[in-house]
Amino acid sequence: MVSAPATRRAARSIRLLAGLALAACGLAGSLRASAEGSDAERTRFRQAYAMAQQGGDAWRAQAAGLEHYVLFPYLEAASLEHDLRTLDRARVDAYLAANPGLIPAADLRRDFLNELARRKDWVTFTAMYQPGLGDGLSCFALQAKLSRGQPLVFETDLADLWKKASLPNACDPVLSAAHDQGLLTPDRLWTRIQTAADAGKGGTVAGLAAWLPPEDAAAGQRIAQALNDPTSALRDAATWPDTPRHRQAVTLALQRMARKQSTVADSAWTSLAPRFSLSEQQKGAVLNALALFHATDFDESALDRLVALPPGAQTDATREWRVRVALARQDWPAALAAIDALAPAQKDDGEWRYFRALVLAKLGRQGEAKAIYQNVAQEATYFGFLAADRIDASYAICPATMATDERREAALLTEPGVDRAFELYSVGLQKYARREWTAALAGRDADTQRLAADLAFRKGWYDRGVFGLSSGESLRLYEQRFPLARQDGVVEQASQAGIEAPWAYAIIRAESAWMTDARSGADARGLMQLLPGTASLVARRNGLAWSGGDSLYEPTTNIILGTRYLSQMAARYNGAPWLASAAYNAGPNKVDQWVSARGSLDPDLFVASIPYKETREYVARVMAFAVIYDWRLTGNALPIGSRMTRIGSTYALPAPGAVRKPVSCPAPSVARPAPPTAPAVTQPAPAEATSAPAPQEPQS
């Protein structure tokens, strides 16, 4: 018999699954396939799954008749996972034998092995263990070996683990045993200390240093101190000996301090440089860090430091920041010299071609500037749109269409892995759906990948289209890559919040790529990646209903609250979407600091001066996406510059008769080279990109 609390929990689970499923159904198109489950099966599955998550066998009655439904194995797996602490091997073995190769079976094996390790049932663990299940289970397998009185062998047992900068806690007893056996020689310890130091893992370094011989231990601990507490390390370094290990510690501490407080690092460098015989490489690393972080602080000395860096100490980052600092100072000759000093691959980037044109125009070289603007304007990117505005050209957006192949589509939909993926999405189990999707399409050819992504788009699973069509000619599939999903009420909610729908769409696309259950490491949730605390405050401020953090996974709720929060950010910056976008990403306090320091700059120069790479790219991405969504909604687009008002001026929402820019596809003779393979396209077109890296899937 199921208890009352369990019943209530089951009811909540049903409601949550139903909400996710309704969201999926609301987004879904009309495409159907014979391999799919029926609506009745999905409803019964959701109910049975909520019960299975409470453990026991009560779910079986609810699942009667679903035995041949493609997701049936997920039911028993959910029940077994709940009852993990009381399971015996026989029940797990029976499930694994009945469901070989399935994702829930692999999960159950892994989780049961962890449970067996917790019980220290090493006999059963050894019988069920399979290699390749992660470092934690590898170390439990070694604990099982030790329990049998067998010694460790470094080359076969530890060599691969030893290459890792950090290891899970399960490895601690194994490493202790290896130390006691004399396997962790000083050379081996220093090898892994170096690996951990390169990765910035001060805790690992400290743990390993404790096992060094007394004459080496102090140096190891000082490397750890440099990583964990550079302030105290630099204070203590005045008494350190000038040995190779201590030079490494001083170098690391100065680099860490430069990131935290560049002026403090300057003082420490001045006092410590004469004491230590640093190599040219170490000196270059310190000078690089000092120059770079003085640059991100826009100190008076920043440009001179970057110019004076020895060639061996320069990196792509310092070369770029030399340009950014010069642009922020509006020192056009210095900016041109900095652009000329970029590496060849950097010079070809749209950002620096755009700014070369801008600088040349500022220096009176209008003809050269116009030629570069014309070239950059052939690209459907943030900088391409800015360049088109500079020369009053139309926007170069060249849409493509996918060739259909109904036979291949039908065959793909009947593949078990693909079928499970779509069914899991339909019932609201999106995390499992993505895993099945990835497994089913792993190693498949590009055409099949594109076909699957297009199918997902047509079924309303928009994030698969976004992530699956993110390179090459697929970038021109705007319908799939920039879905409108009107059913979620973006246009209506944006209007009610007093903001533009294209901007709201762009934020959704940049934040979650339409992954409704996206969840960040900071606990931002859903389409517009709202923190529960922020969402609660927004709801209270606007008199809206609020039913807790999980409601943010419901698209409608997320969009209602997200558009109001965007409106709140916009109001803080005189309505400017670009500044509000920066605040949405980095927080308004940081943006206020940047505005206070450099608020007189033109918007394009201001964006280039944003210290955070993530925020610079985010603003560029959102502004470009807003242009594309504007075009998708209206057939043309407001100039990107209209949304990038000067700081301090007021941005007004476009009136019904606002002048919009035409959108056209340039002739292929003008276009930059495009990738060689593509689906069928409507017309020849230049390459298209987002002016930012391909989207990465948010954590879920």
C-alpha positions in Angstrom: 0.0 0.0 0.0 1.3 3.5 -0.9 1.5 6.0 1.9 -0.3 9.3 1.8 2.9 11.3 1.5 4.1 9.0 -1.3 0.7 9.5 -3.0 1.2 13.3 -2.7 4.7 13.0 -4.1 3.4 10.9 -7.0 0.8 13.5 -7.7 3.4 16.2 -7.8 5.5 14.2 -10.1 2.5 13.6 -12.4 1.8 17.3 -12.5 5.4 18.1 -13.3 5.7 15.5 -16.0 2.4 16.5 -17.4 3.5 20.2 -17.5 6.7 19.3 -19.3 4.8 17.1 -21.7 2.1 19.7 -22.4 5.0 22.1 -23.1 6.4 19.6 -25.6 2.9 19.1 -27.1 2.3 22.8 -27.3 5.5 23.2 -29.3 5.1 20.1 -31.4 4.1 20.1 -35.0 1.7 17.7 -36.7 4.3 15.2 -37.9 3.5 11.6 -36.8 5.1 8.2 -37.4 3.7 4.7 -36.9 6.5 3.9 -34.5 5.4 6.5 -32.0 3.3 5.8 -28.9 -0.3 6.9 -28.7 -1.5 9.8 -26.5 -3.2 7.2 -24.3 0.0 5.3 -23.8 1.9 8.4 -23.0 -0.7 9.5 -20.4 -0.6 6.1 -18.7 3.2 6.0 -18.9 3.4 9.4 -17.1 1.1 8.2 -14.4 3.0 4.9 -14.0 6.4 6.6 -14.0 5.4 9.0 -11.2 4.4 5.9 -9.1 7.6 4.0 -10.1 9.7 6.9 -8.8 8.2 6.1 -5.3 9.6 2.6 -5.5 8.0 -0.8 -4.9 5.7 -2.5 -7.4 2.5 -0.4 -7.2 3.4 1.1 -10.6 2.9 -2.3 -12.3 -0.9 -2.2 -12.0 -0.9 1.3 -13.6 1.4 0.1 -16.4 -0.7 -3.0 -17.3 -0.9 -3.1 -21.1 2.3 -1.0 -21.6 4.6 -4.0 -21.7 5.3 -3.4 -25.4 5.5 0.3 -25.2 9.0 1.5 -26.1 9.6 3.3 -22.8 8.4 0.4 -20.6 11.9 -0.4 -19.4 12.2 3.1 -17.9 9.4 2.3 -15.4 11.1 -0.6 -13.7 14.4 1.2 -13.8 12.8 4.2 -11.9 11.5 1.8 -9.3 14.8 0.0 -8.8 16.7 3.2 -8.6 14.4 4.4 -5.8 14.9 1.1 -3.9 18.7 1.0 -4.5 19.6 0.7 -0.8 17.6 -2.5 -0.5 18.2 -4.2 -3.8 19.9 -7.5 -4.2 22.0 -8.6 -7.1 19.4 -11.0 -8.5 16.9 -8.2 -9.3 19.5 -6.0 -10.9 20.9 -8.9 -13.0 17.4 -9.7 -14.1 16.8 -6.2 -15.3 20.2 -6.0 -17.0 19.6 -9.3 -18.8 16.2 -8.2 -20.0 17.3 -4.7 -21.2 20.9 -5.0 -22.6 22.4 -1.9 -24.1 19.7 0.5 -22.8 20.6 3.7 -21.1 18.6 3.0 -17.9 20.3 -0.4 -17.7 23.7 1.2 -17.8 22.6 3.8 -15.2 21.3 1.0 -12.9 24.6 -1.0 -13.2 26.6 2.1 -12.4 24.4 3.2 -9.5 24.2 -0.3 -8.0 28.0 -0.7 -8.2 28.2 2.6 -6.2 25.8 1.1 -3.7 27.8 -2.1 -3.4 30.9 0.0 -2.8 29.0 1.9 0.0 28.1 -1.5 1.5 31.7 -2.7 0.9 30.3 -5.8 -0.7 33.5 -6.2 -2.8 32.7 -9.7 -3.9 29.5 -8.8 -5.6 31.1 -5.5 -6.8 33.9 -7.4 -8.5 31.5 -9.9 -10.2 29.4 -7.0 -11.7 32.1 -4.5 -12.4 32.9 -3.4 -16.0 35.8 -1.1 -16.9 35.1 2.3 -18.4 32.4 3.5 -16.0 34.4 6.5 -14.7 37.2 7.2 -12.3 35.1 6.7 -9.1 34.2 3.2 -10.0 37.7 2.5 -11.2 39.0 3.4 -7.8 36.3 1.3 -6.1 37.5 -1.6 -8.3 41.0 -1.0 -6.9 39.6 -0.9 -3.4 38.0 -4.3 -4.1 41.4 -5.6 -5.2 43.0 -4.3 -2.1 40.3 -6.0 0.0 41.5 -9.3 -1.4 45.0 -8.6 -0.2 46.3 -8.1 -3.7 49.0 -5.4 -4.1 48.6 -2.5 -6.6 50.7 -2.4 -9.7 51.4 1.2 -10.8 51.6 0.6 -14.5 48.3 -1.3 -14.8 46.3 0.1 -11.9 47.3 3.7 -11.5 49.1 5.0 -14.6 45.9 6.3 -16.3 44.5 7.8 -13.1 47.8 9.5 -12.4 47.4 11.6 -15.5 44.3 13.3 -14.0 44.6 16.7 -12.3 41.9 15.7 -9.8 40.2 12.5 -8.7 37.0 11.6 -6.8 37.1 10.8 -3.1 36.8 7.1 -3.9 40.4 7.2 -5.0 41.8 8.5 -1.7 42.1 5.0 -0.1 43.8 3.7 -3.2 46.3 6.5 -3.4 47.1 6.0 0.3 47.6 2.3 -0.3 49.9 3.1 -3.2 51.9 5.4 -1.0 52.2 2.8 1.7 53.4 0.3 -0.9 56.1 2.7 -2.0 54.7 3.2 -5.5 54.5 7.0 -5.2 58.1 7.9 -5.9 59.2 11.5 -5.7 59.4 11.6 -9.5 55.9 10.3 -9.9 54.6 12.7 -7.3 56.2 15.7 -9.0 54.8 14.6 -12.3 51.3 14.7 -11.0 51.9 17.9 -9.0 52.9 19.5 -12.3 49.7 18.2 -14.0 47.6 19.6 -11.1 49.4 22.9 -11.0 48.9 23.4 -14.7 45.2 22.8 -14.1 45.1 25.2 -11.1 44.2 22.4 -8.7 45.8 23.6 -5.5 44.0 21.1 -3.3 45.5 18.2 -5.3 48.9 19.7 -5.1 48.7 20.1 -1.4 47.6 16.5 -0.9 50.4 15.2 -3.0 53.1 17.4 -1.5 52.4 15.9 1.9 53.9 12.6 0.6 57.1 14.2 -0.8 60.4 13.6 1.1 61.0 16.3 3.7 63.5 18.1 1.6 60.9 18.6 -1.2 57.7 18.9 0.8 58.1 22.6 1.5 58.5 23.5 -2.2 55.4 21.4 -3.0 53.3 23.1 -0.3 54.4 26.5 -1.6 53.2 25.7 -5.1 49.9 24.8 -3.5 49.9 28.0 -1.5 50.6 30.0 -4.7 47.5 28.5 -6.2 45.2 28.6 -3.2 46.3 31.9 -1.5 48.6 34.0 -3.7 48.4 36.9 -1.3 50.1 35.0 1.5 52.4 33.3 -0.9 53.8 36.6 -2.2 54.1 37.9 1.3 56.1 34.8 2.3 58.2 34.5 -0.8 60.7 37.1 0.4 62.1 34.3 2.6 61.9 31.5 0.1 65.1 30.0 -1.4 65.9 30.6 -5.1 65.3 27.0 -6.3 63.5 25.8 -9.5 60.4 24.7 -7.5 60.2 28.0 -5.6 60.5 29.9 -8.9 57.5 28.0 -10.2 55.6 28.9 -7.0 56.5 32.6 -7.3 55.5 32.6 -11.0 52.1 31.0 -10.2 51.4 33.4 -7.3 52.2 36.5 -9.4 50.0 35.2 -12.2 47.1 34.5 -9.8 47.5 37.9 -8.0 47.6 39.7 -11.4 44.1 38.4 -12.0 42.8 39.4 -8.6 44.7 42.7 -8.0 47.0 43.8 -10.8 48.5 46.7 -8.8 49.4 44.5 -5.8 51.0 42.0 -8.3 53.0 44.9 -9.7 54.5 45.7 -6.3 55.2 42.1 -5.6 56.9 41.7 -9.0 59.1 44.7 -8.4 60.3 43.3 -5.0 60.6 39.7 -6.0 62.0 39.8 -9.5 65.6 40.6 -8.3 65.4 37.7 -5.7 64.6 34.9 -8.1 66.4 33.7 -11.2 63.3 33.2 -13.3 63.6 31.8 -16.7 62.7 33.9 -19.8 59.6 31.8 -20.1 58.6 32.5 -16.5 59.3 36.2 -16.8 57.2 36.3 -19.9 54.3 34.5 -18.2 54.4 37.1 -15.4 54.6 40.0 -17.7 51.8 38.6 -19.8 49.5 38.3 -16.8 50.4 41.8 -15.6 49.8 43.4 -19.0 46.6 41.4 -19.6 44.9 42.2 -16.3 46.0 45.9 -16.3 44.3 45.9 -19.7 41.1 44.5 -18.5 41.2 47.1 -15.8 41.9 49.8 -18.5 44.7 51.2 -16.4 46.7 54.1 -17.7 49.7 51.9 -18.2 47.8 49.2 -20.0 48.6 50.1 -23.6 52.3 50.7 -23.0 52.6 47.4 -21.2 50.9 45.5 -24.0 53.1 47.2 -26.7 56.2 46.5 -24.7 55.6 42.8 -24.2 58.4 40.6 -25.6 57.3 38.6 -28.6 57.6 35.4 -26.7 55.3 36.7 -24.0 52.5 37.7 -26.4 49.4 35.6 -26.9 46.2 36.0 -28.9 44.6 37.4 -25.8 47.2 40.1 -25.2 47.2 41.1 -28.9 43.4 41.4 -28.8 43.5 43.5 -25.7 46.0 45.8 -27.2 43.3 46.6 -29.8 40.5 46.9 -27.2 42.5 49.3 -25.0 43.4 51.5 -28.0 39.8 51.5 -29.2 38.5 52.4 -25.8 41.0 55.3 -25.7 39.9 56.2 -29.3 43.6 56.4 -30.1 43.1 55.5 -33.8 46.8 55.3 -34.9 47.5 53.0 -31.9 44.4 51.0 -32.7 45.5 50.5 -36.3 49.0 49.5 -35.2 47.5 47.0 -32.8 45.2 45.5 -35.5 48.3 45.2 -37.7 50.0 43.3 -34.9 47.3 40.6 -34.6 48.1 37.1 -35.7 46.9 36.3 -39.3 44.0 34.2 -38.1 42.9 36.9 -35.8 43.0 39.5 -38.6 40.5 37.5 -40.6 37.9 37.5 -37.8 34.9 39.6 -38.6 35.4 41.7 -35.4 38.8 42.9 -36.4 38.0 43.4 -40.0 35.1 45.6 -38.9 37.2 47.6 -36.5 40.0 48.0 -39.1 37.4 49.6 -41.3 36.2 51.8 -38.5 39.7 52.9 -37.6 40.6 53.6 -41.2 37.4 55.8 -41.5 38.4 57.7 -38.4 41.8 58.3 -40.0 40.2 59.7 -43.1 40.9 56.7 -45.3 37.3 56.4 -46.4 37.8 54.4 -49.6 39.7 51.6 -47.8 37.2 51.6 -45.0 34.2 51.2 -47.4 35.8 48.3 -49.2 36.3 46.4 -45.9 32.8 47.3 -44.7 31.4 45.9 -48.0 33.2 42.7 -47.4 32.2 42.3 -43.8 28.6 43.2 -44.7 28.2 40.0 -46.7 28.0 38.0 -43.5 24.9 37.6 -41.4 26.7 38.3 -38.1 26.7 41.0 -35.5 29.7 42.7 -37.2 28.2 42.1 -40.6 25.1 43.9 -39.6 27.1 46.8 -38.0 29.1 47.0 -41.2 26.0 47.1 -43.4 24.6 50.0 -41.3 27.9 51.9 -41.8 27.5 51.8 -45.6 23.7 51.8 -45.7 23.6 48.4 -47.3 20.9 45.7 -47.0 21.5 42.8 -44.6 22.9 39.7 -46.2 20.7 36.9 -44.9 20.6 33.9 -47.3 18.0 31.3 -46.1 18.3 27.7 -47.2 15.8 24.9 -47.2 16.2 21.2 -46.5 15.5 18.6 -49.2 13.0 16.1 -47.9 13.3 12.4 -48.1 10.1 10.8 -46.7 11.5 7.2 -47.0 14.6 8.0 -45.0 12.6 9.9 -42.5 10.2 7.0 -41.9 13.2 4.6 -41.6 14.9 6.9 -39.1 11.8 7.2 -36.9 11.5 3.4 -36.6 15.0 3.1 -35.3 14.6 2.1 -31.6 17.0 4.7 -30.2 15.5 7.5 -32.2 12.0 6.3 -31.3 12.9 6.2 -27.6 14.3 9.7 -27.8 11.2 11.2 -29.4 8.9 9.3 -26.9 10.9 10.5 -23.9 10.7 14.0 -25.2 6.9 13.6 -25.7 6.4 12.5 -22.1 8.6 15.2 -20.6 11.7 13.2 -19.7 13.9 15.5 -21.7 17.3 14.7 -20.0 16.8 11.0 -20.9 15.6 12.1 -24.4 18.8 14.0 -25.1 20.9 11.0 -24.0 19.0 8.6 -26.2 19.3 11.1 -29.1 23.0 11.4 -28.7 23.5 7.7 -28.4 21.3 7.0 -31.4 23.0 9.5 -33.7 26.6 8.9 -32.5 28.9 8.3 -35.5 26.1 8.9 -38.1 26.9 10.7 -41.3 26.2 14.4 -41.7 23.1 14.0 -43.8 21.5 11.7 -41.3 22.4 14.2 -38.5 20.7 17.0 -40.4 17.7 14.9 -41.3 17.2 14.0 -37.6 17.6 17.6 -36.5 15.0 18.8 -39.0 12.6 16.1 -37.9 13.1 17.2 -34.3 12.4 20.8 -35.3 9.2 19.8 -37.0 8.1 17.8 -34.0 8.7 20.9 -31.8 11.9 19.7 -30.2 13.6 22.9 -31.1 16.9 22.6 -29.2 17.8 19.5 -31.3 17.5 21.6 -34.4 19.6 24.4 -32.9 22.4 22.1 -31.7 22.3 19.8 -34.7 22.4 22.5 -37.4 25.2 24.7 -36.0 28.0 24.4 -38.6 28.7 24.7 -42.3 25.8 25.3 -44.7 23.3 24.2 -42.0 23.8 27.7 -40.6 21.5 28.9 -43.3 18.6 26.9 -42.1 17.1 29.8 -40.3 13.6 28.4 -39.9 15.0 25.5 -37.9 17.8 27.4 -36.1 15.6 30.4 -35.1 12.2 28.8 -34.3 9.4 31.2 -33.6 7.3 28.9 -31.3 4.4 31.4 -31.3 2.4 29.0 -29.1 4.4 30.0 -26.1 3.1 33.5 -26.3 6.5 35.3 -26.8 5.0 38.0 -29.0 2.0 38.7 -26.7 4.1 38.6 -23.5 6.8 40.8 -24.9 4.1 43.3 -25.9 2.5 43.2 -22.4 6.0 43.7 -20.8 6.7 46.7 -23.1 9.6 45.2 -24.9 10.2 44.0 -28.5 9.4 40.4 -29.4 12.5 40.0 -31.6 14.7 40.8 -28.6 12.8 38.4 -26.3 13.2 35.7 -28.9 16.9 36.5 -29.2 17.4 36.2 -25.4 15.6 32.8 -25.4 17.8 31.6 -28.3 21.0 32.8 -26.6 20.2 31.6 -23.1 18.8 28.1 -23.7 18.6 27.5 -27.4 15.0 26.5 -26.7 15.9 23.8 -24.1 12.9 24.1 -21.8 14.5 22.2 -19.0 17.9 23.9 -19.1 19.5 24.4 -15.8 22.8 26.2 -15.2 25.4 25.6 -12.5 24.1 28.7 -10.8 20.5 27.3 -10.8 19.2 29.5 -13.6 16.3 27.6 -15.1 14.2 27.2 -18.3 14.0 29.0 -21.6 15.1 32.4 -20.3 17.4 31.0 -17.6 15.9 32.8 -14.6 17.1 32.2 -11.0 14.2 31.2 -8.8 14.9 34.0 -6.4 14.9 36.6 -9.2 11.7 35.0 -10.7 10.0 35.3 -7.3 10.9 39.0 -7.0 9.7 39.7 -10.5 6.4 37.9 -9.9 5.8 39.8 -6.7 6.7 43.1 -8.3 4.3 42.5 -11.2 1.5 40.9 -9.2 2.0 37.6 -11.0 1.4 34.1 -9.7 4.5 32.2 -8.4 4.5 28.5 -7.6 8.2 27.8 -7.1 11.4 27.2 -9.0 10.1 24.1 -10.9 7.5 26.3 -12.5 10.3 27.9 -14.5 10.5 24.7 -16.6 7.0 25.5 -17.9 7.6 27.7 -21.1 4.7 29.9 -20.6 5.5 30.7 -17.0 9.2 31.3 -17.8 8.4 33.6 -20.7 5.9 35.6 -18.7 8.5 36.2 -15.9 11.5 36.5 -18.2 9.9 39.2 -20.4 9.1 41.2 -17.3 12.6 40.8 -16.0 14.0 42.0 -19.4 11.6 45.0 -19.2 13.0 45.7 -15.7 16.6 45.6 -17.0 15.7 47.8 -20.0 14.1 50.4 -17.8 17.4 50.6 -15.8 19.2 51.6 -19.0 16.8 54.0 -20.7 15.2 51.1 -22.6 18.4 50.2 -24.4 18.2 46.4 -25.4 21.9 46.0 -25.8 22.8 47.3 -22.4 20.0 45.4 -20.8 21.3 42.3 -22.5 24.7 42.9 -21.0 23.1 43.3 -17.6 21.0 40.1 -18.1 24.3 38.2 -18.6 26.8 39.9 -16.3 24.5 41.5 -13.7 23.5 45.2 -13.6 26.1 46.1 -11.0 29.0 45.2 -13.3 27.4 47.0 -16.2 26.9 50.1 -14.1 30.7 50.0 -13.3 31.6 49.7 -17.0 29.2 52.5 -17.9 30.7 54.7 -15.2 34.2 54.1 -16.6 33.5 54.2 -20.3 30.0 55.4 -20.8 31.0 58.1 -23.4 32.0 55.5 -26.0 29.9 54.6 -29.0 28.0 51.4 -28.4 30.1 49.2 -30.7 33.3 50.5 -29.0 31.7 50.0 -25.6 30.8 46.4 -26.4 34.4 45.8 -27.6 35.7 47.1 -24.2 33.6 44.8 -22.0 36.1 43.0 -19.8 34.2 39.7 -19.8 34.6 37.7 -23.0 31.4 35.8 -22.3 29.4 39.0 -22.0 31.0 40.6 -25.1 30.0 37.6 -27.1 26.6 37.4 -25.5 25.7 41.0 -26.4 26.9 40.4 -29.9 25.0 37.2 -30.2 21.7 38.6 -28.8 21.8 41.7 -31.0 22.5 39.6 -34.1 19.7 37.2 -33.2 17.3 40.1 -32.7 18.0 41.1 -36.3 17.4 37.6 -37.5 14.2 37.2 -35.5 13.0 40.6 -36.6 13.4 39.4 -40.2 11.7 36.1 -39.4 8.7 37.9 -37.9 8.3 40.8 -40.4 10.3 39.9 -43.5 12.8 42.7 -43.0 14.6 44.1 -40.0 15.2 47.2 -38.0 18.8 48.4 -38.3 21.0 46.9 -35.6 22.1 50.4 -34.7 18.5 51.3 -33.7 18.7 48.9 -30.8 22.2 50.1 -29.8 21.5 53.6 -28.7 24.2 55.8 -27.2 24.5 55.5 -23.4 22.3 58.1 -21.8 19.9 58.5 -24.7 16.4 57.0 -24.5 15.4 54.0 -26.7 11.9 54.1 -28.0 10.0 51.0 -29.2 9.6 51.1 -33.0 6.4 52.7 -34.2 4.2 50.7 -36.6 5.6 52.6 -39.6 9.3 52.4 -38.5 11.8 52.3 -41.4 13.2 48.8 -41.7 16.2 47.6 -43.7 15.8 45.3 -46.6 17.2 41.8 -46.5 18.8 40.3 -49.5 21.2 37.5 -50.6 24.4 38.9 -52.2 25.6 37.5 -55.5 28.0 34.6 -55.1 30.8 36.5 -56.7 30.7 39.0 -53.8 30.4 36.3 -51.1 33.1 35.0 -48.9 33.8 31.2 -49.5 31.2 28.9 -48.0 31.8 25.4 -46.7 31.8 22.7 -49.4 28.9 20.5 -48.3 25.3 21.5 -47.8 21.7 20.5 -48.0 19.7 22.0 -50.9 19.6 25.8 -50.7 17.3 28.3 -52.2 20.0 30.3 -53.8 23.8 30.7 -53.7 24.8 32.4 -50.5 27.7 33.6 -48.4 28.7 31.9 -45.2 26.7 32.7 -42.1 27.7 32.5 -38.5 26.6 33.8 -35.1 29.7 35.8 -34.4 30.2 33.5 -31.4 31.2 29.9 -30.9 28.6 27.2 -31.8 26.0 26.9 -29.1 26.9 24.6 -26.1 24.1 22.7 -24.5 23.1 24.2 -21.1 23.5 22.0 -18.1 20.5 19.9 -17.3 
